[in-house]
Amino acid sequence: MVKNYVLDTNVLIHDPDSMFSFEDNNVIIPLPVLEELDKLKREHGSVGKNAREAIRRLDELREKGNLKKGIALENGGNLRVYVLDRQVEGVPRFLHERYMDNIILAYVIDIMNKEKIPTILVSKDINLRVKADALGIPAQDYLTDKSELETMPKGYVEIQDDTLRKTLEREEIVEKKLDLLDNFYIDLGGIYGKYRKGKIMKIESFETMGISPRNREQIFSMDALLDDEIPLVFLIGMAGTGKTLLALACGLYKVLVEKRYRKLIVTRPTVPMGRDLGYLPGELEKKMKPWLQPINDNLELISSISGLKIKELEKQDILEVEALSFIRGRSIPRQFIIIDEAQNLSPHEVKTILTRVGEDTKIVLVGDPYQIDTPYLDKNTNGLVYAALKLLESELSAVIKLEKGERSRLATVAAELL
């Protein structure tokens, strides 16, 4: 049965292609949503970028017909812009106030009154969905790119097999078919292996730039980071599990020692937890310091252990620590890229980054799905978890969940209980 799906602004900001994600149903965009997109298109970062992309999509559709009357979509659905030029009768007075969420609710009620097919409001705003429910309006989250973190495997398994364990102790590679995805890791009771194409390859602890793994999850992570046949690595875990430190140590090793990659790029999205970037005093470099300081702290630790001069590496253009907004869109060949705090990226943003990776480049996405600072993202809808689950079965990727904290006992307890 055909349904009406009315899109809130935040859905289009979350995913500019969302208007094409409702199969053969009717997609309706209230005119006030276009007003909000117009205001947001001047914003810096992903919000402004996605607003502009959504507007471009609508402009391309406009060339095919009349947006007010409706335009047929390739997936069999129909899209139209809904224009309301009068007050809606029989609704609470507050819905006519100049508050955008209330006006959108009034639009939905008008559509429900006029059209006798099921009408659903789609919004990433939880409070708007609650208000809609109170008014008798069916509402739901945008579910197209929603994933389930709980369904994600750890990236490794424990196997009780004494014969296999003893064989792998003696040999570096054992041929054995297992019901595992490529690049899954195996714990045979203290003997570790990596499964790929019907073979188990023995792996051992490895010191890199003075950093040694402290548990099996870190051993698996470092192996994936150092494996040239795995160009995409996801390290997912709570704060203090060593994700960023391991990625930096392995990246520096691949660039400086093995010279496998020309350059190490370390970046993270600039998501403010307080005042925005423009309100901070000083030049751009000083403004970026609070966002990049966690990365610099890890680099300083590696420097103190290994003797590396980080500033010299930056001057020689071997190491680049930059905000994600400044590298997005660049062609980056033969480089080792680490994206820290990737849980603050939307699925659309992660897709944009991964589809523009240059030839012979390795990319590492690091993050904690339970520490998200971006509005309208959660542990199941963020780009890190979405991409990891979608690419889990690819032979080009490895996904490892780190659960054991190694920063300190206090940091581990705080991450678990707070």
PEPEPE-V525685 format. One record per pair of residues at least 6 apart in sequence whose C-alpha atoms are under 8 Angstrom apart, sorted by sequence separation. I is the first residue (numbers start at 1). J is the second residue. D is the distance in Angstrom with one decimal. If there is no record, write none. Layout:
I_J_D ; I_J_D
//
This chain:
12_18_6.2 ; 41_47_7.4 ; 42_48_5.5 ; 43_49_7.7 ; 61_67_7.6 ; 65_71_5.9 ; 72_78_4.5 ; 73_79_6.9 ; 96_102_7.0 ; 97_103_7.1 ; 112_118_7.6 ; 123_129_6.8 ; 132_138_6.8 ; 133_139_6.7 ; 168_174_6.5 ; 186_192_5.6 ; 187_193_6.7 ; 194_200_5.4 ; 195_201_6.4 ; 206_212_6.3 ; 207_213_7.3 ; 213_219_5.4 ; 224_230_6.6 ; 237_243_7.4 ; 253_259_8.0 ; 254_260_5.5 ; 255_261_5.0 ; 281_287_6.8 ; 302_308_7.4 ; 303_309_6.3 ; 313_319_5.4 ; 314_320_6.0 ; 372_378_6.6 ; 379_385_7.4 ; 380_386_7.3 ; 391_397_6.7 ; 392_398_7.1 ; 405_411_7.4 ; 406_412_7.3 ; 11_18_6.9 ; 12_19_7.5 ; 40_47_6.8 ; 41_48_4.3 ; 64_71_7.1 ; 71_78_5.5 ; 72_79_6.6 ; 95_102_4.7 ; 96_103_6.1 ; 112_119_6.2 ; 132_139_6.4 ; 167_174_7.4 ; 185_192_7.3 ; 186_193_5.0 ; 193_200_5.8 ; 194_201_5.1 ; 205_212_7.4 ; 206_213_7.2 ; 236_243_7.5 ; 254_261_6.3 ; 255_262_6.1 ; 280_287_5.9 ; 303_310_6.7 ; 372_379_7.6 ; 392_399_6.7 ; 405_412_5.1 ; 19_27_6.6 ; 40_48_5.5 ; 41_49_6.7 ; 70_78_6.2 ; 71_79_5.3 ; 94_102_7.2 ; 95_103_5.6 ; 111_119_7.5 ; 121_129_7.8 ; 185_193_5.7 ; 186_194_6.0 ; 193_201_5.2 ; 194_202_6.5 ; 205_213_6.6 ; 225_233_6.8 ; 235_243_6.2 ; 255_263_6.1 ; 370_378_7.7 ; 404_412_7.8 ; 41_50_7.7 ; 62_71_8.0 ; 70_79_5.3 ; 71_80_6.3 ; 87_96_7.0 ; 185_194_4.4 ; 186_195_7.3 ; 193_202_4.3 ; 194_203_6.9 ; 213_222_7.6 ; 224_233_6.8 ; 255_264_6.7 ; 278_287_7.8 ; 310_319_7.9 ; 369_378_7.3 ; 370_379_5.8 ; 41_51_5.0 ; 61_71_7.1 ; 70_80_4.2 ; 95_105_7.0 ; 96_106_7.3 ; 129_139_5.5 ; 184_194_5.9 ; 185_195_6.1 ; 192_202_6.0 ; 193_203_5.2 ; 277_287_6.4 ; 300_310_7.6 ; 369_379_4.8 ; 40_51_6.2 ; 41_52_5.3 ; 69_80_6.3 ; 70_81_7.3 ; 95_106_5.8 ; 108_119_7.6 ; 121_132_7.9 ; 129_140_6.7 ; 183_194_6.0 ; 184_195_5.5 ; 191_202_7.8 ; 192_203_5.6 ; 277_288_7.7 ; 299_310_7.2 ; 369_380_7.9 ; 388_399_6.6 ; 7_19_7.9 ; 67_79_7.3 ; 68_80_5.4 ; 69_81_7.8 ; 129_141_8.0 ; 183_195_5.5 ; 184_196_7.6 ; 192_204_6.8 ; 252_264_6.8 ; 38_51_7.5 ; 67_80_5.0 ; 68_81_5.0 ; 108_121_7.1 ; 182_195_5.7 ; 183_196_5.6 ; 206_219_7.5 ; 251_264_6.3 ; 369_382_7.4 ; 37_51_5.4 ; 67_81_5.5 ; 68_82_6.3 ; 181_195_7.5 ; 182_196_4.5 ; 205_219_5.7 ; 221_235_7.2 ; 37_52_7.6 ; 68_83_7.4 ; 91_106_7.4 ; 126_141_8.0 ; 180_195_7.3 ; 181_196_7.5 ; 182_197_6.4 ; 204_219_7.2 ; 324_339_7.9 ; 369_384_7.6 ; 121_137_7.3 ; 123_139_7.4 ; 125_141_7.9 ; 206_222_7.7 ; 369_385_7.2 ; 5_22_7.8 ; 37_54_8.0 ; 120_137_7.1 ; 121_138_6.3 ; 122_139_5.8 ; 123_140_6.4 ; 124_141_5.4 ; 367_384_7.2 ; 37_55_7.3 ; 88_106_6.7 ; 91_109_8.0 ; 119_137_8.0 ; 120_138_5.0 ; 121_139_4.5 ; 122_140_5.2 ; 123_141_5.3 ; 124_142_6.3 ; 366_384_7.8 ; 88_107_8.0 ; 119_138_7.0 ; 120_139_5.3 ; 121_140_6.4 ; 122_141_5.6 ; 123_142_6.3 ; 365_384_7.0 ; 5_25_7.4 ; 7_27_7.3 ; 120_140_7.2 ; 122_142_5.9 ; 178_198_6.8 ; 203_223_7.4 ; 4_25_6.3 ; 5_26_6.1 ; 6_27_6.1 ; 7_28_6.4 ; 8_29_7.5 ; 34_55_8.0 ; 88_109_7.9 ; 177_198_4.6 ; 270_291_6.3 ; 2_24_7.0 ; 3_25_5.3 ; 4_26_4.8 ; 5_27_5.0 ; 6_28_4.7 ; 7_29_5.6 ; 88_110_6.2 ; 169_191_7.0 ; 176_198_5.5 ; 177_199_6.9 ; 225_247_6.8 ; 2_25_5.1 ; 3_26_6.1 ; 4_27_6.0 ; 5_28_6.0 ; 6_29_5.9 ; 7_30_7.6 ; 84_107_6.9 ; 165_188_5.7 ; 168_191_7.5 ; 175_198_6.0 ; 176_199_5.5 ; 268_291_7.8 ; 342_365_5.9 ; 343_366_7.8 ; 2_26_7.1 ; 4_28_6.8 ; 6_30_7.4 ; 9_33_5.3 ; 164_188_7.9 ; 165_189_7.7 ; 175_199_4.4 ; 176_200_6.8 ; 218_242_7.6 ; 222_246_6.6 ; 226_250_6.3 ; 268_292_7.5 ; 329_353_7.4 ; 332_356_7.9 ; 333_357_7.1 ; 334_358_6.9 ; 337_361_7.6 ; 339_363_7.6 ; 341_365_7.9 ; 342_366_5.7 ; 343_367_5.3 ; 8_33_6.7 ; 9_34_7.9 ; 168_193_8.0 ; 174_199_5.7 ; 175_200_6.2 ; 221_246_7.6 ; 222_247_7.5 ; 225_250_6.2 ; 226_251_8.0 ; 267_292_7.8 ; 328_353_6.7 ; 331_356_6.5 ; 332_357_6.0 ; 333_358_4.0 ; 334_359_6.1 ; 335_360_7.3 ; 336_361_5.9 ; 337_362_6.1 ; 338_363_5.9 ; 339_364_6.1 ; 340_365_6.3 ; 341_366_5.9 ; 342_367_5.1 ; 343_368_6.2 ; 162_188_7.9 ; 165_191_6.6 ; 173_199_6.7 ; 174_200_5.1 ; 225_251_7.6 ; 330_356_7.5 ; 331_357_6.5 ; 332_358_4.7 ; 333_359_4.8 ; 334_360_4.7 ; 335_361_4.8 ; 336_362_4.9 ; 337_363_4.6 ; 338_364_4.7 ; 339_365_5.0 ; 340_366_4.9 ; 341_367_4.5 ; 342_368_8.0 ; 343_369_5.5 ; 9_36_6.9 ; 101_128_6.9 ; 105_132_6.8 ; 157_184_7.7 ; 159_186_6.8 ; 161_188_6.9 ; 173_200_5.6 ; 174_201_6.6 ; 329_356_6.9 ; 331_358_5.5 ; 332_359_7.6 ; 333_360_6.0 ; 334_361_4.4 ; 335_362_6.4 ; 336_363_6.0 ; 337_364_6.1 ; 338_365_6.1 ; 339_366_6.1 ; 340_367_6.2 ; 341_368_7.0 ; 9_37_7.0 ; 109_137_7.3 ; 155_183_8.0 ; 156_184_5.3 ; 157_185_6.4 ; 158_186_5.9 ; 159_187_6.2 ; 160_188_6.2 ; 173_201_4.5 ; 218_246_7.6 ; 222_250_6.8 ; 226_254_7.1 ; 333_361_5.5 ; 334_362_7.6 ; 336_364_7.9 ; 338_366_7.4 ; 343_371_7.7 ; 344_372_5.7 ; 108_137_7.7 ; 155_184_5.3 ; 156_185_4.3 ; 157_186_5.1 ; 158_187_4.7 ; 159_188_5.3 ; 160_189_7.3 ; 172_201_5.9 ; 173_202_6.1 ; 266_295_7.8 ; 292_321_7.5 ; 332_361_7.3 ; 343_372_6.3 ; 344_373_6.3 ; 345_374_7.7 ; 155_185_6.3 ; 156_186_5.5 ; 157_187_6.2 ; 158_188_6.1 ; 159_189_7.6 ; 172_202_5.1 ; 292_322_7.6 ; 344_374_5.5 ; 156_187_7.4 ; 158_189_7.5 ; 171_202_7.6 ; 292_323_7.5 ; 346_377_7.1 ; 169_202_8.0 ; 344_377_7.5 ; 350_383_5.6 ; 13_47_6.1 ; 16_50_5.9 ; 168_202_6.4 ; 347_381_7.4 ; 349_383_7.1 ; 350_384_7.3 ; 15_50_7.2 ; 16_51_7.3 ; 185_220_6.7 ; 211_246_7.5 ; 288_323_7.4 ; 346_381_7.4 ; 347_382_6.1 ; 348_383_7.2 ; 14_50_7.4 ; 343_379_7.9 ; 346_382_5.1 ; 347_383_3.7 ; 351_387_7.7 ; 13_50_5.3 ; 16_53_6.0 ; 17_54_7.2 ; 345_382_6.1 ; 346_383_4.4 ; 347_384_7.3 ; 350_387_7.2 ; 12_50_7.4 ; 13_51_5.6 ; 16_54_4.6 ; 211_249_6.7 ; 344_382_6.6 ; 345_383_5.2 ; 346_384_7.9 ; 12_51_7.1 ; 343_382_5.5 ; 344_383_7.4 ; 345_384_7.0 ; 347_386_6.2 ; 17_57_7.8 ; 209_249_5.7 ; 343_383_6.1 ; 344_384_8.0 ; 347_387_6.9 ; 13_54_7.5 ; 16_57_7.7 ; 183_224_8.0 ; 208_249_6.0 ; 209_250_7.6 ; 342_383_7.1 ; 343_384_5.0 ; 12_54_6.3 ; 208_250_6.2 ; 342_384_5.6 ; 343_385_7.3 ; 209_252_7.4 ; 209_253_6.4 ; 208_253_6.4 ; 27_77_7.4 ; 29_79_7.8 ; 31_81_6.2 ; 248_298_7.8 ; 24_75_6.1 ; 25_76_7.5 ; 26_77_5.6 ; 27_78_6.0 ; 28_79_5.8 ; 29_80_6.4 ; 30_81_5.7 ; 31_82_5.9 ; 244_295_7.6 ; 248_299_7.3 ; 23_75_5.6 ; 24_76_4.5 ; 25_77_4.7 ; 26_78_4.8 ; 27_79_4.6 ; 28_80_5.2 ; 29_81_4.7 ; 30_82_4.8 ; 31_83_5.5 ; 20_73_7.4 ; 23_76_6.5 ; 24_77_3.7 ; 25_78_6.5 ; 26_79_5.8 ; 27_80_6.5 ; 28_81_5.8 ; 29_82_6.0 ; 30_83_6.5 ; 31_84_7.7 ; 245_298_5.7 ; 249_302_7.0 ; 266_319_7.9 ; 270_323_6.5 ; 23_77_5.9 ; 24_78_7.2 ; 26_80_7.9 ; 28_82_6.4 ; 244_298_7.5 ; 245_299_7.8 ; 263_317_7.3 ; 264_318_6.2 ; 265_319_6.0 ; 266_320_6.2 ; 267_321_5.8 ; 268_322_7.5 ; 269_323_6.1 ; 270_324_7.2 ; 20_75_7.3 ; 22_77_7.3 ; 263_318_4.7 ; 264_319_4.9 ; 265_320_4.8 ; 266_321_4.8 ; 267_322_5.1 ; 268_323_5.6 ; 269_324_5.1 ; 270_325_7.6 ; 262_318_7.0 ; 263_319_6.0 ; 264_320_6.3 ; 265_321_6.0 ; 266_322_6.4 ; 267_323_5.3 ; 268_324_5.3 ; 269_325_6.9 ; 263_320_7.7 ; 265_322_7.4 ; 267_324_5.3 ; 19_79_7.7 ; 255_318_7.8 ; 32_100_7.1 ; 265_335_7.2 ; 267_337_7.8 ; 32_103_7.7 ; 33_104_8.0 ; 263_334_7.5 ; 264_335_6.0 ; 265_336_6.2 ; 266_337_5.9 ; 267_338_6.2 ; 268_339_5.3 ; 269_340_7.7 ; 32_104_7.2 ; 262_334_5.8 ; 263_335_5.0 ; 264_336_4.8 ; 265_337_4.8 ; 266_338_4.8 ; 267_339_5.0 ; 268_340_4.8 ; 269_341_7.0 ; 261_334_5.2 ; 262_335_5.5 ; 263_336_6.3 ; 264_337_6.0 ; 265_338_6.2 ; 266_339_6.2 ; 267_340_6.1 ; 268_341_5.9 ; 269_342_7.3 ; 271_344_7.3 ; 30_104_6.8 ; 260_334_8.0 ; 261_335_5.0 ; 262_336_7.8 ; 264_338_7.9 ; 266_340_7.4 ; 268_342_7.0 ; 261_336_6.2 ; 269_344_6.9 ; 269_345_7.3 ; 30_107_6.8 ; 255_336_7.6 ; 254_336_8.0 ; 251_336_6.2 ; 251_337_8.0 ; 248_338_7.6 ; 211_302_7.4 ; 247_338_7.0 ; 210_302_7.0 ; 209_302_6.9 ; 211_305_7.9 ; 210_305_5.8 ; 8_104_7.6 ; 209_305_7.7 ; 210_306_5.4 ; 244_340_6.8 ; 209_306_5.6 ; 261_361_7.5 ; 273_373_6.6 ; 272_373_7.5 ; 6_108_7.1 ; 271_373_6.6 ; 271_374_6.6 ; 11_122_7.3 ; 11_123_5.9 ; 4_117_7.1 ; 6_119_7.3 ; 8_121_7.4 ; 10_123_6.6 ; 11_124_6.1 ; 3_117_6.1 ; 4_118_6.1 ; 5_119_6.0 ; 6_120_6.1 ; 7_121_6.3 ; 8_122_6.1 ; 9_123_7.7 ; 10_124_6.1 ; 2_117_7.3 ; 3_118_5.1 ; 4_119_4.5 ; 5_120_5.0 ; 6_121_4.8 ; 7_122_5.1 ; 8_123_5.1 ; 10_125_7.4 ; 2_118_7.8 ; 3_119_5.9 ; 4_120_6.1 ; 5_121_5.9 ; 6_122_5.9 ; 7_123_6.5 ; 8_124_7.7 ; 3_120_7.6 ; 5_122_6.5 ; 247_364_7.4 ; 244_366_6.7 ; 21_144_6.9 ; 243_366_6.5 ; 243_367_7.8 ; 18_144_7.9 ; 231_360_8.0 ; 235_364_7.5 ; 238_367_7.7 ; 239_368_6.8 ; 231_361_6.7 ; 232_362_6.0 ; 233_363_6.6 ; 234_364_5.9 ; 235_365_6.3 ; 236_366_6.0 ; 237_367_6.5 ; 238_368_5.1 ; 11_142_6.7 ; 231_362_4.4 ; 232_363_5.1 ; 233_364_4.8 ; 234_365_4.9 ; 235_366_4.9 ; 236_367_5.3 ; 237_368_5.0 ; 238_369_7.8 ; 230_362_7.7 ; 231_363_6.2 ; 232_364_5.9 ; 233_365_6.3 ; 234_366_6.1 ; 235_367_6.7 ; 236_368_5.8 ; 237_369_7.5 ; 238_370_7.3 ; 232_365_7.9 ; 236_369_7.5 ; 228_362_7.9 ; 225_364_7.8 ; 234_384_7.8 ; 234_388_6.5 ; 243_402_7.7 ; 241_402_6.1 ; 241_403_6.6 ; 234_397_7.7 ; 236_399_7.7 ; 241_404_5.8 ; 242_405_7.5 ; 232_396_6.2 ; 233_397_5.6 ; 234_398_6.3 ; 235_399_6.3 ; 236_400_6.2 ; 237_401_5.5 ; 238_402_7.3 ; 241_405_4.3 ; 242_406_6.7 ; 230_395_7.5 ; 231_396_5.9 ; 232_397_4.7 ; 233_398_5.0 ; 234_399_4.7 ; 235_400_5.3 ; 236_401_4.7 ; 237_402_4.7 ; 238_403_6.7 ; 240_405_5.0 ; 241_406_5.4 ; 242_407_7.2 ; 230_396_5.0 ; 231_397_6.5 ; 232_398_6.6 ; 233_399_6.1 ; 234_400_6.2 ; 235_401_6.1 ; 236_402_6.0 ; 237_403_5.8 ; 239_405_7.3 ; 240_406_5.7 ; 241_407_6.7 ; 229_396_6.9 ; 230_397_5.5 ; 233_400_8.0 ; 235_402_7.1 ; 238_405_7.6 ; 240_407_4.7 ; 230_398_6.8 ; 240_408_7.5 ; 240_411_6.5 ; 239_411_7.7 ; 240_412_6.6 ; 239_412_7.8 ; 224_398_6.7 ; 239_415_6.5 ; 238_415_6.7 ; 221_400_6.6 ; 220_400_7.6 ; 217_400_7.4 ; 217_401_7.5 ; 218_402_7.4 ; 217_402_5.7 ; 217_403_7.8 ; 217_404_7.9 ; 215_404_7.9 ; 214_406_7.5 ; 145_347_6.9 ; 182_393_7.3 ; 181_393_6.2 ; 182_394_7.5 ; 183_395_6.9 ; 182_395_5.5 ; 181_395_8.0 ; 183_397_7.3 ; 184_398_7.1 ; 183_398_5.7 ; 149_379_6.6 ; 149_380_5.6 ; 148_380_5.2 ; 147_380_5.0 ; 146_380_5.8 ; 147_381_6.0 ; 146_381_4.7 ; 145_381_6.4 ; 149_385_6.5 ; 148_385_8.0 ; 152_389_6.5 ; 147_385_7.1 ; 147_386_5.7 ; 146_386_7.0 ; 145_386_6.9 ; 147_389_7.5 ; 155_398_7.2 ; 155_399_5.4 ; 156_400_7.3 ; 154_399_7.3 ; 155_400_4.7 ; 154_400_5.6 ; 155_401_6.6 ; 154_401_4.9 ; 153_401_7.8 ; 154_402_7.8 ; 125_376_6.5 ; 124_376_5.4 ; 46_325_8.0 ; 45_325_6.2 ; 46_349_7.7 ; 15_346_7.9 ; 14_346_6.6 ; 15_347_7.8 ; 15_348_5.9 ; 14_348_7.4 ; 14_376_7.9 ; 10_376_7.8
//
